[in-house]
């Protein structure tokens, strides 16, 4: 299993982020072939006054080649191209093998 993790920074307009993420971006992501499971969380808690990230996304794939192939599909490219439309706080992306 290989997992893609995206940590979203705090957006300029949290409500606009939530609306776009829920109504536009996640439906695009769900169309990406090869995703075995996905998890999306918003407004993360932290012991710090302000959590370092606003939202977390994880997608599981069979392995790294399956993930790479999925992200190069038209559906994967469409989801990636949508990110600038709502992620005004930037993002951090990494992957790991389970």
N, C-alpha and C positions, 0 to 999 in steps of 0.2 A: 504494500500500500504506500502511496506517495501523496503527501498533502501540500496543497498550495495555501499559503496564509497571506492575507492582506490586512494590514493595520492602517486604518484611516485616521488622519489627523483631524483636529477640531475644525469644522467648516465655518466659513464666515456667517452662513445662515443655516443653523441646525434644522429648522423646520423644512426648508427647501431640500436639504440633503435627505432627510427622512422620506419625504414625499417622492422624490426622484428615485432614490435607492429602492424603495418598496414597489413603486408603480412602473418603473421603467427598467432599472438596472437588473434587479433580481430576476424578472421574467426573461431578460436576455441571457443571463447566466444559466438559467434552468434549461435553455435550449442547447447548451454546449454538450456535444456527445462525449460519452465516456466518464462523466462525473458519477461516482458511486454514491456519494453523500455530500451534502453541503450544510454548513451552519453559518448563520449570520446573527450577530449581536450588535446592538447599538447602545450608546451611552454607558460605557464600561465603568464599573466602580473601581476605586483605588483607595489606599490609605492616604495618598497624597490629596491635597486640597482639590486639585484638578487632575484627573487621570491623564496619563500621557497620550492616550488615543481615544477617539470618539466612538469608533466602530471596529469590529473584527469580522472577517470573513474567512471561512475555511472550506476547501473543496478537496475531497478524496478521489484519487484515481488508482487504477490497478498498480501502476508503476510509473517511473519518470518518463519513459518513452510514450506511454499512453497520455500522460499529462501534456507533454510537448506537442504531440499530434493534435490533441483536442484544442489546444490554444491557437494552433495555426489554421483551424477550420474557419469558415466564414462566420459561424456563430461565435467562436472564440474571439475573432478579430472585431466583431461588432460589439461584444461586451467590453473589450479593451478600449475601443474607440469612444465608448460612452463615458469612461471615467472622468475626463475633463469637464463633463457637463454637470457634475455635482460634487466632486472631491476637491473643493477649494482649499482644504487644509493639508493637502499632500497625502502621500501614502508610503508605506514601507511594505515590500513584498519579499517573502522568502519561502522556501520549500523544505520539506524534510521527509525522510523515509521512516515509516513506522515498523 
